[in-house]
Amino acid sequence: MTKVILSALLALAVVVSCEKKQEEHAENMTTTEQTAAEDHADHAEEAKSDDHDEHAKLELNNGGKWKVNNEMKPYVAEMETQLKAYQPESGDYKMLATNLSTSNENLVKSCTMTGVPHDNLHAWLAPHMKEIEKLKNAEDREHANKIVGELKESMETYHEYFN
């Protein structure tokens, strides 16, 4: 039940953040405070965001990649760097999950995309966020390493559809 609630809250945070167009400055509010404020904003929108994420289909832009705003790209690169640096035999997967979550929150806050490109980004991002949550809750290294592999595949998918 906790995983479902966390996933729903994260999905809501993504939708609310992307629609705000960076009206709030990060220095005025910590990431945790901002996420909490967004999570409590509107329960009706939470249900809507869940439907959006489950039914969104990732597709190319008339055979090409979707353009991602430049403000988001450093956070995508940050997640990739974190995943590449992780050592399956000895790495701290809980710390990796925390760092990926922080990078993902910054990615969400920097989103100014709208329309179909935005919808496609969410079709990639929603499952990616669920994998980060799974990593946070991994009970052992073997399970964590499998999830890290899935996150790496998710990043490959990102590059197939976005530039």
Rosetta silent file (secondary structure, phi, psi, omega in degrees, C-alpha in Angstrom):
SEQUENCE: MTKVILSALLALAVVVSCEKKQEEHAENMTTTEQTAAEDHADHAEEAKSDDHDEHAKLELNNGGKWKVNNEMKPYVAEMETQLKAYQPESGDYKMLATNLSTSNENLVKSCTMTGVPHDNLHAWLAPHMKEIEKLKNAEDREHANKIVGELKESMETYHEYFN
SCORE:     score description
SCORE:     0.000 S_00000001
   1 L     0.000  -40.521  179.964    0.000    0.000    0.000 S_00000001
   2 H   -61.491  -40.084  179.743    2.867    2.368    0.857 S_00000001
   3 H   -63.279  -38.853  179.204    4.428    1.811   -2.577 S_00000001
   4 H   -65.258  -44.267 -179.828    1.144    2.699   -4.284 S_00000001
   5 H   -64.458  -45.108  178.916    0.800    5.883   -2.241 S_00000001
   6 H   -60.990  -43.249  178.917    4.428    6.876   -2.873 S_00000001
   7 H   -62.579  -42.224  179.279    4.040    6.253   -6.601 S_00000001
   8 H   -65.130  -41.504  179.381    0.850    8.305   -6.706 S_00000001
   9 H   -65.589  -40.597  177.478    2.451   11.137   -4.770 S_00000001
  10 H   -65.540  -40.135  178.495    5.489   11.154   -7.059 S_00000001
  11 H   -62.409  -41.445  177.467    3.269   11.148  -10.136 S_00000001
  12 H   -62.716  -43.549  179.814    1.360   14.120   -8.745 S_00000001
  13 H   -59.887  -39.021  179.193    4.593   15.963   -8.030 S_00000001
  14 H   -63.268  -49.610 -176.746    5.701   15.439  -11.631 S_00000001
  15 H   -64.002  -47.496 -178.075    2.478   16.780  -13.127 S_00000001
  16 H   -63.677  -44.877 -177.424    2.222   19.771  -10.795 S_00000001
  17 H   -63.760  -43.610 -177.660    5.896   20.701  -11.167 S_00000001
  18 H   -66.596  -28.535 -177.823    5.933   20.553  -14.934 S_00000001
  19 H   -83.525  -13.228 -175.390    2.878   22.773  -15.211 S_00000001
  20 H   -79.887  -19.248  179.399    4.249   25.515  -12.938 S_00000001
  21 L    58.021   39.173  175.079    6.904   26.811  -15.370 S_00000001
  22 L    57.615   45.475  178.932    9.381   27.435  -12.524 S_00000001
  23 L   -72.890  -26.968 -179.024    7.343   30.068  -10.690 S_00000001
  24 L  -105.193  144.795  177.975    8.981   29.201   -7.375 S_00000001
  25 L   -91.361  141.353 -177.565   12.700   29.406   -6.691 S_00000001
  26 H   -62.058  -31.186 -178.620   14.420   26.396   -5.152 S_00000001
  27 H   -70.819  -15.747  179.697   16.167   28.518   -2.525 S_00000001
  28 H   -82.759  -17.071 -174.565   12.829   29.560   -1.044 S_00000001
  29 L  -151.973  135.645  177.128   11.772   26.042   -0.268 S_00000001
  30 L   -69.838  160.656  179.779   13.603   22.764    0.273 S_00000001
  31 H   -58.037  -42.419 -179.138   12.878   19.916   -2.110 S_00000001
  32 H   -63.595  -45.274  179.450   11.085   18.012    0.627 S_00000001
  33 H   -63.753  -41.049 -179.210    8.881   20.974    1.553 S_00000001
  34 H   -65.792  -44.326  179.587    8.057   21.667   -2.089 S_00000001
  35 H   -61.989  -42.392  179.051    7.178   18.042   -2.794 S_00000001
  36 H   -62.594  -42.537  178.976    4.974   17.886    0.303 S_00000001
  37 H   -63.095  -41.726 -179.904    3.143   21.066   -0.708 S_00000001
  38 H   -68.456  -37.692 -177.972    2.562   19.743   -4.212 S_00000001
  39 H   -63.730  -31.896 -178.259    1.451   16.335   -2.928 S_00000001
  40 L   -92.256    1.242 -172.570   -1.325   17.875   -0.860 S_00000001
  41 L   -60.111  -49.310 -172.379   -2.448   20.301   -3.582 S_00000001
  42 L  -162.560  110.738 -178.670   -5.374   18.397   -5.063 S_00000001
  43 H   -66.379  -31.030  177.503   -6.510   14.775   -4.550 S_00000001
  44 H   -64.661  -40.717  179.234   -8.637   14.905   -7.700 S_00000001
  45 H   -67.422  -30.099  177.716   -5.582   15.803   -9.763 S_00000001
  46 H   -60.366  -46.036  178.811   -3.740   12.878   -8.172 S_00000001
  47 H   -63.005  -42.082  179.129   -6.259   10.443   -9.645 S_00000001
  48 H   -61.502  -42.816 -178.530   -6.032   12.208  -12.997 S_00000001
  49 H   -66.206  -35.456  177.088   -2.224   12.006  -13.017 S_00000001
  50 H   -63.013  -44.079  177.888   -2.347    8.272  -12.308 S_00000001
  51 H   -61.223  -43.284 -179.277   -4.626    7.747  -15.308 S_00000001
  52 H   -58.368  -47.752 -176.448   -2.351    9.913  -17.441 S_00000001
  53 H   -67.224  -38.718 -176.876    0.747    7.938  -16.521 S_00000001
  54 H   -72.704  -29.679 -174.152   -0.831    4.517  -17.007 S_00000001
  55 H  -101.050   -8.467 -179.442   -2.327    5.288  -20.413 S_00000001
  56 L   -69.426  139.682 -179.947    0.456    7.393  -21.919 S_00000001
  57 L  -119.788  129.179  179.891    2.300    5.684  -24.740 S_00000001
  58 L   -78.622  124.948  179.218    5.863    6.525  -25.605 S_00000001
  59 L  -145.867  159.223  179.793    6.288    7.205  -29.311 S_00000001
  60 L   -74.870  162.455  178.362    8.667    9.026  -31.610 S_00000001
  61 E   -89.816   86.381 -176.839    8.063   12.503  -33.012 S_00000001
  62 L    50.783   44.794  178.427    7.191   11.582  -36.617 S_00000001
  63 L    88.807   -8.646  179.956   10.122    9.166  -36.650 S_00000001
  64 E  -111.838  179.944 -179.912   12.453   11.558  -34.816 S_00000001
  65 L   -88.265  152.839  176.132   13.329   12.293  -31.226 S_00000001
  66 E   -80.389  143.012  178.288   11.466   14.732  -28.998 S_00000001
  67 L   -82.454  129.716  177.386   13.300   17.908  -27.988 S_00000001
  68 L  -105.989  138.519 -178.906   13.893   18.235  -24.243 S_00000001
  69 L   -62.288  144.425 -174.654   14.399   21.686  -22.747 S_00000001
  70 L   -59.538  -29.360 -179.710   18.055   22.460  -21.966 S_00000001
  71 L   -65.173  -23.730 -177.875   17.341   23.056  -18.275 S_00000001
  72 L   -86.910  -27.459 -172.438   16.425   19.375  -17.864 S_00000001
  73 H   -58.299  -38.633  179.057   19.405   17.831  -19.634 S_00000001
  74 H   -61.820  -31.433 -178.338   21.947   18.207  -16.801 S_00000001
  75 H   -76.418  -31.753  173.471   19.713   16.190  -14.479 S_00000001
  76 H   -65.874  -46.617  179.309   19.336   13.393  -17.027 S_00000001
  77 H   -61.803  -38.685  178.348   23.127   13.349  -17.437 S_00000001
  78 H   -60.418  -44.829  179.000   23.511   13.360  -13.646 S_00000001
  79 H   -62.927  -41.132  179.039   21.327   10.247  -13.334 S_00000001
  80 H   -62.958  -44.091  179.186   23.338    8.494  -16.037 S_00000001
  81 H   -61.022  -42.940  179.342   26.613    9.341  -14.337 S_00000001
  82 H   -62.746  -42.266 -179.983   25.307    8.020  -11.021 S_00000001
  83 H   -67.754  -40.602  179.463   24.166    4.764  -12.618 S_00000001
  84 H   -66.975  -33.618 -177.588   27.447    4.256  -14.475 S_00000001
  85 H   -77.098  -18.863 -177.167   29.490    4.910  -11.324 S_00000001
  86 L   -65.677  130.346  178.216   27.575    2.354   -9.262 S_00000001
  87 L  -100.897  112.306 -175.845   29.596   -0.777   -8.485 S_00000001
  88 L   -57.407  -31.567 -176.670   27.283   -3.832   -8.288 S_00000001
  89 L   -79.112  -29.498 -172.376   29.635   -5.750   -5.968 S_00000001
  90 L  -137.769   -4.398 -175.502   30.234   -3.019   -3.415 S_00000001
  91 L   -68.338  152.331  177.949   28.162    0.073   -4.210 S_00000001
  92 L   -86.833   94.809 -175.275   25.743    1.625   -1.753 S_00000001
  93 H   -68.778  -26.762  176.642   22.453    1.077   -3.566 S_00000001
  94 H   -68.290  -40.361  177.914   20.471    2.954   -0.921 S_00000001
  95 H   -68.104  -39.559  176.568   22.661    6.028   -1.482 S_00000001
  96 H   -58.543  -45.035  179.789   22.310    5.573   -5.242 S_00000001
  97 H   -61.123  -41.913  178.800   18.517    5.545   -4.832 S_00000001
  98 H   -63.555  -45.792 -179.532   18.658    8.735   -2.757 S_00000001
  99 H   -65.566  -41.480  177.465   20.905   10.474   -5.287 S_00000001
 100 H   -63.493  -39.602  179.370   18.760    9.369   -8.243 S_00000001
 101 H   -63.186  -42.309  178.438   15.659   10.585   -6.450 S_00000001
 102 H   -63.696  -46.110  178.178   17.239   14.002   -5.874 S_00000001
 103 H   -61.235  -40.733  179.845   18.318   14.269   -9.514 S_00000001
 104 H   -65.162  -40.841  177.684   14.852   13.210  -10.610 S_00000001
 105 H   -61.609  -40.895  177.752   13.212   15.842   -8.383 S_00000001
 106 H   -66.779  -37.170  175.842   15.454   18.490   -9.949 S_00000001
 107 H   -59.629  -47.940 -178.915   14.559   17.180  -13.414 S_00000001
 108 H   -62.087  -44.113 -179.524   10.871   17.509  -12.598 S_00000001
 109 H   -64.676  -27.622 -176.996   11.291   21.028  -11.197 S_00000001
 110 L   -88.961   -0.339 -175.850   13.115   22.141  -14.337 S_00000001
 111 L   -73.083  124.860  173.162   10.426   20.873  -16.716 S_00000001
 112 L  -124.420   11.740 -178.900    8.809   23.521  -18.906 S_00000001
 113 L   -70.721  151.857  178.706    7.652   21.148  -21.631 S_00000001
 114 L  -138.799  169.160  172.897    4.006   21.185  -22.731 S_00000001
 115 H    65.269 -147.828 -175.650    1.695   19.312  -25.064 S_00000001
 116 H   -61.618  -41.772  177.081    2.612   16.072  -26.835 S_00000001
 117 H   -59.424  -40.719  177.866    6.365   16.290  -26.057 S_00000001
 118 H   -61.777  -44.514  179.886    5.472   16.670  -22.367 S_00000001
 119 H   -61.899  -40.552  178.967    3.114   13.685  -22.536 S_00000001
 120 H   -68.595  -38.165  176.350    5.809   11.545  -24.121 S_00000001
 121 H   -60.156  -42.225  179.320    8.342   12.578  -21.507 S_00000001
 122 H   -67.823  -30.397  176.544    5.889   11.468  -18.831 S_00000001
 123 H   -64.027  -31.586  173.992    5.355    8.163  -20.625 S_00000001
 124 H   -82.628  -44.032 -170.271    9.083    7.558  -20.067 S_00000001
 125 H   -69.027  -38.660 -177.089    9.390    9.278  -16.692 S_00000001
 126 H   -58.478  -50.844  177.297    6.549    7.582  -14.794 S_00000001
 127 H   -65.968  -33.088  178.570    8.005    4.053  -15.090 S_00000001
 128 H   -62.374  -43.790  178.915   11.505    5.450  -14.480 S_00000001
 129 H   -64.016  -36.790  178.053   10.329    6.999  -11.222 S_00000001
 130 H   -64.274  -37.126  178.091    8.745    3.713  -10.174 S_00000001
 131 H   -66.500  -38.520  176.845   12.093    1.973  -10.683 S_00000001
 132 H   -62.466  -42.464  177.594   13.809    4.560   -8.473 S_00000001
 133 H   -62.489  -40.716  177.257   11.187    3.867   -5.790 S_00000001
 134 H   -60.535  -41.234  179.825   11.797    0.124   -6.150 S_00000001
 135 H   -63.754  -40.177  177.516   15.516    0.736   -5.656 S_00000001
 136 H   -58.339  -34.309 -174.940   14.807    2.725   -2.495 S_00000001
 137 L   -99.351    6.053 -179.413   12.878   -0.263   -1.162 S_00000001
 138 L   -59.708  137.111 -176.001   15.249   -3.008   -2.338 S_00000001
 139 L   -92.359  -18.338  179.470   15.873   -5.510    0.420 S_00000001
 140 L  -153.665  169.102 -176.005   19.208   -6.848   -0.781 S_00000001
 141 H   -62.421  -40.284 -178.688   22.037   -6.223   -3.232 S_00000001
 142 H   -60.049  -47.567  178.112   20.878   -8.856   -5.726 S_00000001
 143 H   -64.407  -43.586  179.538   17.448   -7.260   -6.038 S_00000001
 144 H   -60.356  -43.290 -178.710   18.977   -3.769   -6.109 S_00000001
 145 H   -64.713  -34.494  175.759   21.379   -4.720   -8.891 S_00000001
 146 H   -64.285  -42.860  179.924   18.502   -6.022  -11.004 S_00000001
 147 H   -66.547  -39.467  176.800   16.687   -2.711  -10.545 S_00000001
 148 H   -59.280  -40.743  176.078   19.856   -0.776  -11.414 S_00000001
 149 H   -60.721  -40.327  178.394   19.945   -2.759  -14.673 S_00000001
 150 H   -67.149  -37.442  177.173   16.339   -1.748  -15.354 S_00000001
 151 H   -66.494  -37.846  176.876   17.183    1.901  -14.649 S_00000001
 152 H   -64.554  -40.801  176.018   20.090    1.711  -17.099 S_00000001
 153 H   -63.265  -38.241  177.748   17.712    0.302  -19.713 S_00000001
 154 H   -61.424  -40.028  178.607   15.320    3.158  -18.938 S_00000001
 155 H   -66.779  -36.238  175.398   18.092    5.657  -19.657 S_00000001
 156 H   -63.196  -41.108  177.324   18.744    3.921  -22.989 S_00000001
 157 H   -61.226  -43.103  177.293   15.043    4.263  -23.775 S_00000001
 158 H   -52.094  -48.385 -176.912   15.242    7.961  -22.924 S_00000001
 159 H   -70.209  -21.950  175.409   17.978    8.420  -25.543 S_00000001
 160 H   -71.800  -28.432 -172.495   15.967    6.524  -28.153 S_00000001
 161 H  -112.476  -15.580 -173.426   13.076    8.985  -27.830 S_00000001
 162 E  -134.672  151.525  172.914   14.564   12.285  -26.623 S_00000001
 163 L  -139.104    0.000    0.000   17.471   14.630  -27.370 S_00000001
